[in-house]
């Protein structure tokens, strides 16, 4: 049953994500071509500002889902209902805080958008975007409850349809009336659709699960409070490390440069978002697995997921590095290219970040938010201080170096230590050796790709050959990793065994 639910969650997520990525690229293409790099940069700036303001969310969604696992498994509807109403109040307050915080930022917009020409109405477009983001908090507690039931595919479908409506409307607005304001109105309409659709589905499918008589035991309240405080620190750290990047580029370099950089990040985050669906779609399933199975069994599951993480990281990140310049030229035009040295650092930075996914998945699913609660804050402060120092001398590369250093020497040490000590009751020394070895091999593979990079007057031929070379190099390095590690060979055998069982089950159903 769990494998079927995981397959459903992942497959639905992947299908919709691919559609959304394609539509997003078209939206960004028309935004750049019809309204220019400045409009593109302003949009990226708004996203970053709201990303910083979302710190008020405290990482509550993760804490909600974890706290609901046990009452769902034990069919304790009274406790479940108590949690539901508690989080409903939390999210209302959070939405109000974000709205007020967003209004406070409005007078400072011209200073955050360096080299802004005044061609667009900063205040109106930002306000519409702020309103569209605040609306999502009006139904976030229902989304989290649905996900806690392992039905991520439902929320994925709703969110995806909303984003598709938004993208289609944006393309129409850009092509027909060339309106930056209309561009953000489309986002607002998409958010309203998600709100209404989530409310309808929740009432139809989950309302009977909630009881009129509910309560929250003191031990549950203490656990919720403890996890929420821990996730607050995680949220602060994550925001300081990630969401401030575009703000720094816009305020210290140029909003136009941010627009060009944002095109690369759009492709990268679209791809990473697609890959991360494999992890986010099974978070609730892994959470239930921790409750139902021993730590030894869960560790075996971790090894399988970690192997998938490695394979995806090498194939897709090397593929990005090999083909991204061709993709940018095809979609946005040659004038949107940035220096190739920046691309190297983007690739390495995002690979290092992506290789945290398995640890984060299992750490969140096991509820170990508290033990590393100060790590994100330390990492976030270190990242922003390094960024401010290095961006003056190295530009965007300095920003990326700060992310690489703090990820490698803070996140990649503390997070595995906490998971293995408190989640598995095991030493994390072997994991550290494997993980840093993998990062080293990836950097070597990027250098190899640079040496054999193919150039041609035919951009499509160049794209095809470089993409094929990246796959070959990925397979070679993955093979070396598996042959040199007994741990990974065992994980490969387990994955192949799972695949054979899945195929047999399908064949049985087909014969019926």
N, C-alpha and C positions, 0 to 999 in steps of 0.2 A: 504493500500500500504506500509506504514512504517513498520507494523508488519511483512509483507511478506518479505521485504528487510532485516529486522533484522534477521528473521528466516533463510534466505538464507545465509547471512553473517556468522552467528554463526555456522550453520550446516556444511558448507564447511570448515570453520576454524577448527572445532573440528575433523572432519574426517581426514583431512590432518595432523593435529597436532599429533593425535594418531599414525599415520603411522611414522611420523618423530621421535617421542619419542622412539618408538620401534627400529627404525633403529639407532638412536643415542646411545641407550644402547648397541646394538651389536657392533657399531664402538668403543665405549669406552672399551667394554669388550676385543675386539681383540687388541686394543692399549695397554691395561694393560698386557694381557697375552703374546703378541708377542714382544712388545718393552719395557715393564716394567713401573713401577711407575714413573720413572724419565721422560720418554717421556710424560706421562699423565700430570705430573706437569708442564713441559715446555709448553705444549699446553694451560693449564689453565693460565699460566703466560702471554703468548702472548695475550690471550683473554682479560686479565686485562689491559695490556699495551694499547691495541687498544681501550679499553673501556675508559681509561683516556684520550687518544688523541681525542676521539670522542666528547670531550667537545667543540671542535671547531664548532660542528654542531649547537650549541646554542639552541637546542630544537626547531629548525626552523620548523620541520615537523608539530608539533602541532600548531604553529602560522600560518603556511600556510593553513592548513585545516580549521581552524576557520575563517580566513579572507576571504576564498572563499565561505563560507556558504551563505552569504547574496547575492552576485552577482549571484550565482547559482539559489537560490530561486526566485530572481527577474529577472532572464534571462538577466542579464547585462553582455553580452559577452565581451564588450570592457574593462570593469574593470577586468573581469576574465582573459582576455588575458594579460593585463598589469601586473597582479599579477604573472601569469605564467612565463613571461619573466624575471621579477624581481627575482623570486626564482631560475630560471635557472642560472642566474649570481651568486647568493649567493652560490649555491651548488658547482659551479665550483671552486670558491675561497676556500670554505671549504675543498673540496677534496685536493686541492693543499697544504693547511696549514697542514692537517693531514699527507699527504705524506712527507712533509719536516720535520714535527715533529717526524714522525716515523723513518726517517733516522738519526735524531739527537740521538735517543735512542740507536741505534745499538752498539756503543762502550761500553755502560754501561750494556749490557746484561749479561756478566759473573758475575757481582756484584749483579744483581737482582736475579740470580738463585743460591742461596746458596746450597752448596754440589753438584753442577753440576759436573759430572764426565768427561765431554768432549766426551761422546759417540756419540753425535749428532751434526750436523753442525748448531749451534745457528744462525749464521748470514744469511745463505741461507734460512733456513726454516722460520725464522722471516720475511725476506724480501718478500718471496712469499705470506705469510699471509697478510702482510701490503698491497701489491698490490691488493689482492683479496678484501680487505675491502675498499680501495680507489675507486675501480671500482663501488661499490654500490652507490657512490655519483654522478656518472655520469647519473643516471636515477632516483634518489630519488625524484626530483621535479615532474616527471611524475607519480610516485607512489602516491605521496601526492595529486596530482590533481584528480586522479582516485578515491581515498578514499573520497575526498571532495564531490564527486557525490554519495556517499553512496554505492559505488560498491566495498567495501572491499574484497568481495569474489574473484574478478578478480585478485587483487594483491596477495591475499592469495594463489590462485592456482599457479600463476607464481612463487612466492617465494618458495612454497612447492615443486613444481616439481624440481626447482633448487637444493633445499636441499636434495631431494631424489636422484637425480643424483650424487650429492656430496657424500652422505653417501654410496651409492652402489659402487662408484669408490674407496672410502677409504677402504671399506671392501675387495675389490678385491686386492688393492695394498698391504694391510697388510697381507693378506693370501698368495699371490703369491710371492711378492718380499720383504716383510718386510721392506719397505722404509718409513722413517719418512719424507723425502723430498717429495716423491710421495703422502703421506698423505695430504700435504698442496697444492700440485698441483691439487688435486681433488677439494679442496675448491675454487681455482682460476677458474677452469672450471665451477663449479656451479654458480659462480658470473657472468661469461661471458654469460652463458645461460640466466640468469635473465635479464641482460642488453638488450640482443637481443630480448627476448620475450616481455619485457615491451615496447620497442620501436615499435615493430610490432603491438601490441594490441592498443597502444595509437594512432598511425597513422590511424589505421582502424576505431576506435570507437569514438575518441575524437577530432581529428584534425579539423573537420568541425565546432566544437564549438568555436574554436579560430578564431579571426578576424585579417585581415591585418592592419586594422585601430584600434589602441587601445590607452588607456590612463589610468593614475592613478590619481584620484582626490587627492588634498592635504590632505583632512581629512583621506582618506584611507592610504596614505603614512605615516601620523603621527601615525595612529593606528598600522600599521605594524611595524614601528620603535619602538613604545612603547611596543608592545607585544614581539617583538624579544629581546629587551633588558631585559625584565622581564624573558623570557624563558632562556636567557643566564645565569642568576643567578640561575634559577632552575636547569639548566644542571650542573653548577659547583657544587652545593650542592649535587645533586644526584650522581655525579661521586665521590666526596670525601667520601660520605657515603657508596657507594656500590662497585664501581670498584676497589678501593684500597685494599680491603680485601685480595685478592689473592696475590697482590704485597707484602703486609706486611708479610703474612705467608711464602711466598717464600724467601724473603730477611732476615727475622728475625728468622724464625724457620727452615724450610727446604723445598726444592722443592719436595722431596719425600713425606713428610707429606702433602704438598699441594695436591699432586696427590691423596692421600687417601681421604682427605677432599672433594676434587673436585668430587669424585664419589657420595657422599651423596648430594652435591649441584646440581649435574647433575640431579639426580632423583627428587629432590625438585623443581628445576627451570623448569624441564620438566612438572611436574604436575601443578605448579603455572602458567606456560605459557599457558597450556591447559585451565585452569580456567579463566585466564585473557582474553582469546578470547571472552568470553561472554561480557566483558566490552569494549574491544577495537573494537569489531565488531559493536557495537551500538553507538560509540562515535559521528559519523556524524549524526546519526538519532536523538540522544538526542540534538545535536546542532541545527538541524532543528526544533525540538520540542520546544526549548526555544524561537525561533523566532515566531513560529505559535501559541503558547498557553500561557495562563496566568501562573503566578508564582505559583498559588495554584495548578493548574493541574500538573505542572512540579514537585512540591513537592510531590504530590501523586505518581508520577512515581518514584521519588527518593526513597520513602519508600518501594516500591515494589522491586526495584533493590537491595536496602540495605538488605532486608530480604533474597533475593537469595544469596547475599554476605555472610551473616551469616551462612546459611544452608551449602553452599559449604565449607566455612572455617572450620566449626566443623567436617563435615564428612571426608573431604579429608586430612586435617592436622592431625587429630587424627589417621586417617588411615595410614598416613605416619609414625607417631611416633610408631605405633603398629607393623608395618611390615618392616620397612626400614632395620633392621639388617638382616632379612631373605633374603630380596631382594639383599642386598650387597653380602651375602655369595653365593647365587645362581648365580648371574651374574658375580661377580668379584673374589670371593674366600674369605675364612675366614681370610687370612692374610691382607685383605684390610679393616678390621673393625677398627673403632676408639672408644674411650671411650664412654660408653652409656650416661654419664652426658653431653657430648657435644651434643648428639642427642636431649636431652631435650631442651637445649638452642637454637639449630637450629630450632626446631619445634615452640617454643614460639616466637622467633624472626620473623620467616616468617609468623606466624599467625597475629601478630601485624601489620606487613607490608601489608599483604593481606587485612586486614580490612580497609585499606585506599582507596581501589579501587573505591568504589561507590562515595565517596567524590571527588576523583581525576577525575573520569569520568565526573561528573556534573560540576565541577569547570572548567575543560578544555573545555567542550562543551559550557559553558556559556561565555567563553573568559575571565575569571577572573584570568589572569596570573599575573597582575601587583600588585595587593594589597598585595600579600604575597611574593613579589619578593626577599626580603632579608632572608626569612625563610630558604630556602634550603642552602644558604651560611653559615648562622649561624649553622644550623644543621650539615652540612658537616664538618666545622671546629671543632665543638664540638666532632663529632664522631671520626675524625682522631686523635685528641688530646687524647681523652679517650682511643682509641685503642692503641696508642703508650705507654700510661701509664700502661694500664691493661694487655696487651699482654705479658709484661715482667714477671708479677707475676702469671697470670692465663692462659697463652697460648691462644689457640683458643677461649676458653670460655670468656676471657677478651674482645676479638674482638666482640663476639656476645652480650655481656652485653652492650658494648658501643652502638651497634645498637638498642637494646631494650630501653635503657634509652633515647636516642635522639629521637627515633620514638614516644615513649609514651609522653614525656614531651615537645616536640617541634612540630613535625608533626601532632600528634593527637589533638593538641590544635589549632594551627594557621589555618590549612587547613579547618576544619569545620567552624571555626569562619568566615573566608572570604567567603566561599560558602553561608552560611546562611544569612550573613549580606548583601552581594552584589548580590547574585544570587536569594535568596528567600525573602529578606527583612524581615527575621525572626530572633528571638533569637536562639542561638545554645546551650543553657543550657541543655535542655532536651536531645539533642543528646549526649552531654558529659556524662551525667549520664548513658544513655543506653550503650554507647560505652565502657566506663571503666568497667561497670558491666559485659559486654560480655567478655572482656579480663580476668577479674578475674575468671569468670566461666570457661573459657577455660583452664586457669592454673590449676584450681581444677580438671577438667576433665583429664588433662594429668597426674596428680598425682594419680587419680583413676586408670587410665590405667596401670600405673607402678605397682600399688598394685596387680592388678589381671592378670598381664602378665603371659601367659601360655608358658611353656617350654616343649619340647619333643625331642626325638632322631630323629623323623621324621620331617625334616625341612618344608616339604610341609604341613603337618598337623598343625604344629606350625603357619605357615603363614596363613592358612585358619581360624583357631580358633581365633588368635589375630586380624585378619582383621574383622571377624564377631563381636567380642567383641567391637571393636572400633565403628562399625556402631550402635550397640545397645546403647552404652554410648552416642554417638552423638545424637541419636533420643531422648533419655531421657532428655538431657540438652536443646536441641532445643524446646522440648515440654514445659519444665519449663519456658523457655524464653518467648514463645508465650502466655502461660497461665498467666504469671505475667505482661504482657504489653499489654494494649489496642491498642497501636500504631501498634504492630506487628500482633495482631489479625485482625485488619482492613486490614493490608497489605496482610495477608493470604487470607482473603475474596476476595480482589481485584484480587489476583493472580489466585485463583480458578475460579473467574468469567471470567478472560481472557482465562483461559484454556478451560472452557466450550464453550465460543464463538468460539475459535479456532477449537474445535472438531466439533461443529455444521457446521462451514464453510466447513470443510473437508468432512463431510457427505453429504452436499448439492452438492459439486462437484462430489462426487462419484455417487450420484443418477443420475446426468446428463449424 
